[in-house]
Protein backbone atom coordinates (compact mmCIF):
# COMPACT_ATOMS: atom_id res chain seq x y z
CA UNK A 1 0.00 0.00 0.00
CA UNK A 2 1.30 3.48 -0.78
CA UNK A 3 0.65 6.79 0.94
CA UNK A 4 -2.61 8.35 2.08
CA UNK A 5 -4.63 10.09 -0.62
CA UNK A 6 -4.76 13.33 1.44
CA UNK A 7 -1.47 12.98 3.31
CA UNK A 8 0.93 11.29 0.85
CA UNK A 9 3.81 11.25 3.35
CA UNK A 10 1.77 9.14 5.79
CA UNK A 11 1.40 5.43 5.03
CA UNK A 12 -2.02 4.20 4.01
CA UNK A 13 -3.41 1.72 6.54
CA UNK A 14 -6.64 1.00 4.72
CA UNK A 15 -7.62 0.85 1.05
CA UNK A 16 -11.05 2.20 0.06
CA UNK A 17 -12.87 2.47 -3.25
CA UNK A 18 -11.58 6.03 -3.38
CA UNK A 19 -7.95 5.46 -2.40
CA UNK A 20 -5.62 4.61 0.44
CA UNK A 21 -6.08 6.36 3.79
CA UNK A 22 -3.80 6.97 6.75
CA UNK A 23 -5.03 6.08 10.24
CA UNK A 24 -6.29 9.63 10.93
CA UNK A 25 -8.20 9.85 7.62
CA UNK A 26 -9.61 6.32 8.02
CA UNK A 27 -11.03 7.23 11.43
CA UNK A 28 -12.46 10.54 10.13
CA UNK A 29 -14.00 8.86 7.07
CA UNK A 30 -15.67 6.23 9.27
CA UNK A 31 -17.10 8.98 11.51
CA UNK A 32 -18.25 11.01 8.47
CA UNK A 33 -19.89 7.95 6.88
CA UNK A 34 -21.90 7.46 10.08
CA UNK A 35 -23.51 10.89 9.55
CA UNK A 36 -24.60 10.26 5.94
CA UNK A 37 -28.40 10.44 5.69
CA UNK A 38 -30.01 6.98 5.75
CA UNK A 39 -31.47 7.30 2.25
CA UNK A 40 -28.21 8.12 0.44
CA UNK A 41 -26.78 5.40 -1.81
CA UNK A 42 -23.96 4.59 -2.08
CA UNK A 43 -23.04 5.81 1.40
CA UNK A 44 -19.34 4.94 1.49
CA UNK A 45 -18.19 7.75 -0.80
CA UNK A 46 -20.71 10.51 0.11
CA UNK A 47 -17.87 12.15 2.06
CA UNK A 48 -15.21 14.72 1.30
CA UNK A 49 -11.91 15.92 2.68
CA UNK A 50 -12.49 19.54 3.73
CA UNK A 51 -9.03 20.58 4.91
CA UNK A 52 -6.33 19.50 7.39
CA UNK A 53 -8.04 21.25 10.30
CA UNK A 54 -11.58 19.97 9.67
CA UNK A 55 -10.69 16.63 8.10
CA UNK A 56 -13.36 14.50 6.46
CA UNK A 57 -17.11 15.26 6.55
CA UNK A 58 -20.20 13.84 4.93
CA UNK A 59 -21.91 16.03 2.37
CA UNK A 60 -24.95 15.82 4.65
CA UNK A 61 -23.06 18.03 7.12
CA UNK A 62 -21.90 20.60 4.57
CA UNK A 63 -24.33 22.01 2.05
CA UNK A 64 -27.94 21.38 1.05
CA UNK A 65 -27.07 21.78 -2.64
CA UNK A 66 -25.36 18.38 -2.43
CA UNK A 67 -28.03 15.74 -2.82
CA UNK A 68 -28.12 11.99 -2.43
CA UNK A 69 -30.40 11.71 -5.46
CA UNK A 70 -27.88 13.42 -7.76
CA UNK A 71 -25.11 11.29 -6.25
CA UNK A 72 -27.08 8.09 -6.96
CA UNK A 73 -27.90 9.13 -10.57
CA UNK A 74 -24.26 10.11 -11.19
CA UNK A 75 -23.09 6.67 -10.04
CA UNK A 76 -25.66 4.96 -12.25
CA UNK A 77 -24.59 6.97 -15.31
CA UNK A 78 -20.86 7.16 -14.50
CA UNK A 79 -20.86 10.96 -14.30
CA UNK A 80 -17.68 12.33 -12.75
CA UNK A 81 -16.61 15.94 -12.34
CA UNK A 82 -14.66 18.69 -10.58
CA UNK A 83 -13.07 18.12 -7.17
CA UNK A 84 -15.21 20.55 -5.13
CA UNK A 85 -18.58 19.17 -6.25
CA UNK A 86 -18.00 15.43 -6.26
CA UNK A 87 -18.05 12.59 -3.76
CA UNK A 88 -14.83 10.96 -2.58
CA UNK A 89 -14.98 8.60 -5.59
CA UNK A 90 -15.32 11.55 -8.00
CA UNK A 91 -19.04 11.31 -8.90
CA UNK A 92 -21.26 14.40 -9.19
CA UNK A 93 -23.44 15.35 -6.21
CA UNK A 94 -25.58 18.27 -7.48
CA UNK A 95 -28.63 18.05 -9.73
CA UNK A 96 -27.61 20.96 -12.03
CA UNK A 97 -24.26 19.24 -12.62
CA UNK A 98 -25.94 15.92 -13.47
CA UNK A 99 -28.03 17.54 -16.24
CA UNK A 100 -25.35 19.95 -17.49
CA UNK A 101 -24.71 19.17 -21.14
CA UNK A 102 -27.77 16.92 -21.45
CA UNK A 103 -30.49 17.66 -24.02
CA UNK A 104 -33.82 18.73 -22.52
CA UNK A 105 -36.86 16.85 -23.82
CA UNK A 106 -39.48 19.59 -24.18
CA UNK A 107 -42.47 18.19 -22.24
CA UNK A 108 -43.18 15.59 -24.88
CA UNK A 109 -43.49 12.58 -22.62
CA UNK A 110 -44.06 10.33 -25.63
CA UNK A 111 -40.37 10.96 -26.48
CA UNK A 112 -39.11 9.90 -23.04
CA UNK A 113 -37.23 6.60 -22.96
CA UNK A 114 -35.50 4.34 -20.47
CA UNK A 115 -32.24 5.89 -19.25
CA UNK A 116 -33.43 9.50 -19.47
CA UNK A 117 -32.98 11.75 -16.43
CA UNK A 118 -35.97 13.35 -14.67
CA UNK A 119 -35.66 16.46 -12.46
CA UNK A 120 -38.31 18.28 -10.48
CA UNK A 121 -39.16 21.84 -11.47
CA UNK A 122 -36.59 23.52 -9.19
CA UNK A 123 -33.79 21.02 -9.92
CA UNK A 124 -33.57 19.92 -6.30
CA UNK A 125 -34.47 16.26 -7.00
CA UNK A 126 -33.62 13.82 -9.77
CA UNK A 127 -34.02 10.24 -10.88
CA UNK A 128 -33.73 7.87 -13.84
CA UNK A 129 -36.46 6.61 -16.15
CA UNK A 130 -36.63 2.82 -15.83
CA UNK A 131 -39.88 2.11 -17.70
CA UNK A 132 -42.21 3.96 -20.09
CA UNK A 133 -45.86 2.83 -20.44
CA UNK A 134 -48.89 3.94 -22.46
CA UNK A 135 -46.86 5.99 -24.98
CA UNK A 136 -45.33 8.10 -22.22
CA UNK A 137 -48.48 8.71 -20.14
CA UNK A 138 -47.00 6.66 -17.27
CA UNK A 139 -43.26 6.86 -16.64
CA UNK A 140 -41.57 4.84 -13.92
CA UNK A 141 -38.68 6.69 -12.29
CA UNK A 142 -36.11 5.27 -9.89
CA UNK A 143 -34.67 7.82 -7.47
CA UNK A 144 -32.93 8.15 -4.12
CA UNK A 145 -35.61 9.64 -1.87
CA UNK A 146 -35.09 11.25 1.54
CA UNK A 147 -38.86 11.21 2.10
CA UNK A 148 -39.14 7.49 1.38
CA UNK A 149 -35.83 6.52 2.96
CA UNK A 150 -33.81 5.02 0.11
CA UNK A 151 -33.70 4.17 -3.57
CA UNK A 152 -37.32 3.77 -4.68
CA UNK A 153 -39.37 3.62 -7.85
CA UNK A 154 -42.39 5.89 -8.43
CA UNK A 155 -44.63 6.92 -11.31
CA UNK A 156 -44.58 10.25 -13.09
CA UNK A 157 -46.93 12.13 -13.06
CA UNK A 158 -48.74 10.26 -10.25
CA UNK A 159 -46.21 10.55 -7.41
CA UNK A 160 -43.43 12.56 -9.02
CA UNK A 161 -45.05 15.67 -10.46
CA UNK A 162 -43.91 18.65 -12.47
CA UNK A 163 -40.49 18.39 -13.89
CA UNK A 164 -38.34 17.96 -16.95
CA UNK A 165 -36.64 15.11 -18.74
CA UNK A 166 -33.10 15.13 -20.10
CA UNK A 167 -31.11 12.83 -22.33
CA UNK A 168 -27.35 12.33 -22.30
TAQUI-V90286 format. One record per residue. PSI is psi in whole degrees, 0 to 359 (999 if undefined). D_CENTER is the distance of its C-alpha to the mean C-alpha in whole Angstrom. Layout:
PSI	D_CENTER
PSI	D_CENTER
//
This chain:
141	28
207	28
169	27
144	24
328	21
338	22
76	26
337	27
345	31
141	30
142	30
132	26
348	27
145	24
128	22
176	18
346	16
19	15
172	19
147	22
141	22
173	25
314	27
311	26
319	22
318	22
318	23
319	21
316	18
316	19
319	20
319	16
328	15
341	17
359	16
133	12
145	12
333	13
342	11
131	8
139	7
147	8
322	10
319	12
7	10
48	8
162	11
150	13
119	17
301	18
176	22
330	25
313	26
322	23
216	21
142	18
158	16
155	12
337	10
325	12
347	15
309	15
128	13
356	13
343	11
118	8
144	6
327	5
317	5
320	4
313	0
312	4
315	6
319	5
318	7
322	9
356	10
36	10
111	9
162	10
206	12
152	14
321	14
351	14
42	10
160	8
178	8
333	11
359	11
5	10
147	7
153	6
6	4
137	7
311	8
327	12
324	10
323	9
353	12
128	14
353	17
153	16
127	20
136	20
111	22
80	24
30	24
85	26
339	25
346	27
349	25
141	22
166	21
134	19
347	16
158	16
135	13
141	14
150	13
175	15
334	18
15	17
37	13
356	12
146	10
161	9
181	10
139	12
125	16
346	17
141	21
128	23
158	26
50	30
39	29
2	26
333	27
122	25
122	21
126	19
130	15
135	13
159	10
109	8
123	11
323	12
322	16
356	16
25	15
196	12
120	11
170	14
127	16
159	18
142	20
133	20
18	23
300	24
310	21
116	18
169	21
120	21
190	18
158	18
144	17
151	16
132	17
999	16
//
